[in-house]
Amino acid sequence: MGCKAKDKDSLHDGDLHHAATHFEGGRVPFWCWSHPNGSMLIRMSPLRLDTPHLDQEIRMLKIIQASHPYEKNPLTLDLNATCPSIKDIQSSFQKIRELCVPGAKKTLKEFWNSDPRWLSSVEATKWLQYVRACLSTAAYVATTIAHEQKSVVLKGNQIIILIFI
């Protein structure tokens, strides 16, 4: 059965199958979590670059809006613009790990000799910058859902949902 959002908008299985062809990976907006105030956290893939039907995203956002108890417009947040890529996070983590856990290749003397420039080395990994960006985005999402009572649609090629949940 399809999902019905109030009486004026409805979404049926056939509509979802049709819409999926226009989103990257065939992934339509996906409900992740609801706040007691009725606001929702939704994840959404971007539209495919070759799709001529830009109205599919607008239609999905209208259905999300109609599903909200006060019919507030959802905030759409592009994670590609606000958070680092998964590849950047992995690379940065590897660098910070090498600094903090000296491996077999590094002697204890070499480790202590690197101590005077350790803080600048940590900064160069960008790990702290990336963690700050992700946490700032998560705090913004949480504030929007809890205090502004608006649903949030997380959009991006590489949605790092695990950081937010």
N, C-alpha and C positions, 0 to 999 in steps of 0.2 A: 504494500500500500504506500501511497505517497504521503508526504508531509503536508499538513494544512496549517497555514498561518492566518489566523482569524478567518473571516468568511470571504473577504474580498480578494485575497491572493491564495492560490493553492499551487502545490507542486506535486506532480505525479511522477511515477517511475519513468515513464516515457520522456518527460521533460528533463529528468536528470540524465538519462542516457544521451539525449540530444545535446544537452549543455556540456557534458563531459568531453565531447569531441572537440570542444573549443578551448579547453584548459590543458596546460602542460601536464603530460602524464595521465590525462583523462581524469584528473582529480578535481572534483567540484568542491565548493566550500564545505568544510567538515566541522561539526560542532565538537568542541573539546571539553567545555566546562560551563556551568551556570552559577551565577551568584544568586543568593536569596532575593535580591531586588529585581531579578528578571533579566539582568544583563548577562550576555554570553561572551565566551571566548571562542572565536572561530578561526580556523586556519584555512588559507586559500592559496592555491597555486596561481601564478599569473596566467593570463590568456596566452595561447600559442601565438607566436609571431606571425604565422601565416593565416590566422583566422580573420575573416572579414566581419564577423559577428561580434562587435564590441558590446552590443546590447545584452549579451549573455551575462557579463559581469554585473551590469547595472540591474538586471532582473534579479540576480541572486542577492544583491545588496538590498533591494527593495523587499524581498521576502524576509531577509534577516531583520530589517527594520519593522516589518509588519508583525514579526514574532515577538518583538519587545513589548512589554506591558504598556509602555507609554508611547510606543511607536517612534522612539528617538532614532535619528540617523546613526548608524554605527560609525565608529572611527576606523578608518582603514589605514593600517600602518605598514609601510614597506620596510621589511626587515633588511633587505639588501642595502638600504640607505642608512639605517640606524645601527646595524650590528655588523661585526666582521664576518667574513665567510668562514665556513667550517674548516676549509683548508688553512686559512690564516690562523685560526685558533689552534689547530693541531700543530702547525709549525712553531707557533709561539710557545705552546706548552712544552714541546720537545726541547726548545732552547732554555726555558726556565728550569726544566727538570735537570738538564745537563749542568746548569749552574748550581743547583741546590743539592744534587745527589752526584757527587764526583764518582765517575765510573772507574773501571779497572785501568783505563788508559791514563788517568790523572793520579799522580802521586800526591801524598799528603803535603809535601813541600810545595808542589805546584799549586795546590788548592790554596794554601795560606799565602802564597805570593800573589795570588789574584785578588786577595781580600781588599786592598786599597781601591780597586776599580770595580768592586762587586756591585755596588748600587748603580753605577752607570751601565754595567752589563745587564742588570735586571731591567733597567729602563729600556735598553736597546732591544730586548726581546718583545716589547710591546704587550706583554701578558697583562700587566696592570691596566693599561689603556683599554684592552679588549674586554677585560672583566668589568671595568667601569662602564663601558658602553652597553654591555649586555644587562648589567644590573640597573642602569639608568632607564633603559627601555622597559625592563620588567616593572620597575617602580611606576613609570608613566602608565603602563597598561593597567596595573593594579589600581592606581588612583582613578583612572578613567572609569573602570568597571565599578568600583566600590563607592566612590564619592560623586562622580558625575552621572552615575547610573546609566552609562552608555555601553552598548556592546562594542567589542573590539574585534576587528578582522585582521589577523596577522597574514600578510601577503609576502611572498618571496619565493625564489627558486630553492633556497636552502633554509627552510624554516627550522630554527633550532628551538623547538618546543621544549625539549628537556630542560633547558636553562630556565624557562619561565614557569614550569610546573613543579 
